[in-house]
Amino acid sequence: MRRPIVRVLLWATAVLAVLHLLGVASADLWRTETVTGRSIVGSWLSLDSEAGFGTWFAVVQAALAAAIAALVALREHHHGRSWWGWALVAGVLATLSLDEQIMFHENLGRIGAAFSLTIAGVSPWFVPAAVLVVIVGAALLPFGVSLPRRTRRRLVAATAIFLLGALGFEVLAWVYVVLIADDPAAALSPVVGVLQLIEETLEMLAVTLAIATLLDHGRRTAT
């Protein structure tokens, strides 16, 4: 991970994590009933806020990863090699970028609630999202097996880290709010703030690892 772009992404992740912690530590200063200057600043700092710096960074970061994967797909197609897998990877990353801003997973929550695909204490979008992950994983399995071992291992690691954050710590936050604290107001607690920090940081690190892997794969397979 010595490429300048990867270093920039890692530093940006670290800065955003510190800002989030500052927001959690100063929550009493900016959490108000109305939209004030303090509440706006708080939303900017939170990694879980759709209006925050962290969300903007995640949108751009995933879009960058999607663009690199698309370039790899185009190169593979140009050389007459299998390219569909890279195109699918690019599509998945582009969808993640859009979801950061448009929140597709909220619609998955409605589907989960409508068909009773829910688990007590867990967000209703979790089960449909898990099913979708399995479907996409199965579609990508033949492509993944065909990749060089170095690329395959790193992409699998990036995927595992992302899912640990996006699904694992999301579940922990919901369990804490719904089952442990049994209070909707606990969603604003420091405990949930720290869980959100870990969740979002893992996601950003995973995408950075994916970008580093794509760049490394492109360099190693250049013709």
N, C-alpha and C positions, 0 to 999 in steps of 0.2 A: 504494500500500500504506500509506495513512495511517490506516486504520481501527484502533481500539484493539485489537481482537481479533487482527489480523494482527501488530501490534507485539508483543503478548504472546507469540504463537507464535514469532516470530523471536528474541526474547530467550530464551525457553525453549530453543530449539534451540541457541543460542550457549552457554548455561549447561551443557546436557547434553554438548555437544562438549568443553567445558573439563573437565568431570568425567571424561569418557572418557579424555582425554589424561592426566589425573592418575592414572587407573587403570592406563594403559599404563606410565607412568613409574615407578609404584610396584608393578609386577607382582610383583616378588620378595618383597614384603612380605605379599602376600595369596594367592598361588597355592600351595596346599598339597595334600597327598594326601587330607586329611580335611576335613570341613566345620567350619571354625573361624570365629571372629569376623572374622578378617582375610579369609578367602576369601568370606564373605558380603558384606562391604563391597565387595570387588572386583567381585563379581557385580552389586551395586547400581550401580556406576559404569559398567560396560561397556555400550555401546550394543548390543552383540551378544548380551547375556545376556537370556534370557527372563524372568529375575527382576529385571531392572534398571529403573531409573527411566525410561530411554529407551524401553523396550518399552511401559510403561504410558502414556507420553506419546503414542507412535505409535498405540496402540489408541484413545485418546480423540480424538486429532487426526483420524484417518481416520473415526471414528464421527461427529464433528462435521461433517466434509465431506459424509458420506453424508446426514446429517439436513438440511443446507442444500440439497443436490441434490434430496432428496425433497420439501422445501417448494416448490422451484421447479417440480417436476413437478406437485404438487397445484395450484399457482396456474395453471399452463398448462392443466391439465385443467378447472379452474373457468371459465376464460375461453374454453373450446372450442378451444384451440390444441393443436398436437401436443405430447404430453407423454411418450410412450414412451421417447424418447431420454434424457430427464432421469431417468426411472425406472431405466433401465439403468445410467446413470452412478452413481446412488445405490446400486444393487445391487453394482456393481463396488467402490465405495468401502467399502461395508459388508463385503464379502468381504475386502478388504485389512485392515480393522480386525480381523476375526476371525482372519485368517491370522497377524497379528502375535502373537497369543496361542496359538491352537490349532495353527498351523503346518500348514496344508493342503498347502503345497508339499512337505512331507516325503512325503506320499502320492504326489505327482507323481513324486518320486524313485523310489519303488517301481515305479511304472508304467514309468518310463524304463528302469530296470534289467531289468524283466520282459520288455520288448519290445526290449531292446538299443538303445534310443534314447539313446545316450550318446556323448560325445566324450571322448577321452583327456585326463585332467587336469582335467575339468570335472565339477561335481556332477551326479549323474544326474537331478536335477529340472530342469536347465536347458533341455534340448530340449523336453520336454513343456510347460514353462512358456512357452517361445518360441512354440510352436504355438498354445497357448491365447491368447497375446497377439495373434497374427495373426487368430485367429477372432473375438475380441472387437472388435478394431480394424475388421475387415471389417463386423461387425454395426453398429458405430457410425458407419461412414463416411457413409452418407446423412444421418444426423442432424448430423454434424459439418459437412458441406457447407452445411447449411441455417442454421447459426448465424451471427450477426453476425461480421464479420471480426475485431473486437477480441477477442470471446469465444473464437472458434475458435483464433486464434493463441496466446492465453495458455493455453488448455487443451492444445493440441498441445505447447507448450513445457513445461508441467507434466508431461505424459506422458513426453516425451523425457528430462527430467531424472530422473524416477522410474525409468525403465527403465535409464538409464545407471548409476544407483546399484544398483538391485535385481539387474540381470543383468550389466551391464558390470563393476563392481568386485567382484561375487561371483565372476565368472569369473577375474579377476586374482588374487584371494586363493587360489582353488583351484589355479590354475596355479603360483603361487609355492610353495605347500605341496607339491604333488604332483610337479611337473616341475622346478622350479628348486632348491628346498631338498631335495626327495625325502626328506622326513622329517615324519611326522605331528605331531611335537612342534613343528614350525614354525608350526602353527596358533596357538600361544601367543606367537609372536614379536612384537616391536615393529612389524615391517614389516606383518604381518597386522593388528595393532591399528590402524595408521594407515589401511590399506585399508578396514577395517571402519568407521572414523570417517568416511571420505569417503563410503562406501556409504550408511550410515544418515543422514548429514547431508543428502545429496542427496535421499533419500527424504522426509525431513521438510520440506525446503525446497520440494519439488515439491508436497506436499500443502498446504502453506501458500499457495503460488501458486494452487493449485486453489480453495482457500477464498476467497482474495482475488478471483479471477475470478468465482466464483459470486455473491459479494456484489455485485460491480460489475455483473454482468449483471442481477441482480435489481433493482438501483437504476435501471439504464438502461432496463429494459423494464417498469417498474412502470406499471400502468394504474389 
